[in-house]
Structures are given as structure tokens and as C-alpha cells.
Amino acid sequence: MAEKNMVMIDGNNAAAYVAHALSEVIAIYPITPSSPMGEFSDEFSALKMPQKVSVQILSTDAEMRPKERVKKKTEKSSLYDALKIASIWLERILEKGE
């Protein structure tokens, strides 16, 4: 089983991270003036984030070599677009019963 990296973050950090990942413009209205969401958003904007997101649909057949397991793949320019196409592909595969 592959090792997973987990990170504990507070709700303000999580909200800023998701807003930054899914949006091109962020408007933040924190509940309290001391909320660090604005600072977190500035930090995320300063990071060099990837410009492309790779999406792949893989076969679960353990007999196949890793490169043969890739059924579909594409690159998208945003996380939102990548999640959208992945969701569409998954729905189609589940409808077919593959």
C-alpha cells in the first residue's frame, strides 16, 4: 500500500487553500478581524504553483505494466477543470460498468 502524506491544518488555512486552488480571484470575508485567511491567501499566491494538472484514469488490473494501465489522460490548466473532467470520466466508466 502506498504511503500517504497527511497534514493537519486549521479551518482558516483550509478555506484559503481551497479558494486559491479553485479560483483566479479570491474575496475573503473572515468572521473575526484576527483571522489569518488573508495572510494565508497571500502566502499561497507567492508560491510557485503548477500551471498544469495531469488527470489519468488507470486500470486496476495488477497483471498489466504501469504504462499499460493508463486508459485516458489529459492536462488541464486549473484544478477545477481537472476535477470536472475526472468526474465526467468516472461517471461514464461507472455507467458502463467497466
Phi, psi and omega in degrees: 000137181289143179283135180254138175266124180240143180228135175266126176225158179278172183297324179296315180295317180297317180297317179294320181296312181294318178300318181291321183290329186255357187229155173263334177233132183242125172246117185246129178235085182294152180292319179243149180297337182273002181297134182273014184300320179298316178295318178299317180297319177298318179297316180296323179294328180284339180288150175276095181273149179300144179268345180232145175240125180270134179238130179224142170253122184248145172286149177265007180291109183291344180285337183278151174289155184307317181293331179284340183284343181286115181268321178214149173206152178202167173239137178238158184272354178213157178297322179301312180296322179295315179295324180295311181292323178297320178296318179296313180300316181296318178300317180296318180294319180293325177295321180285339182078026180286000000 
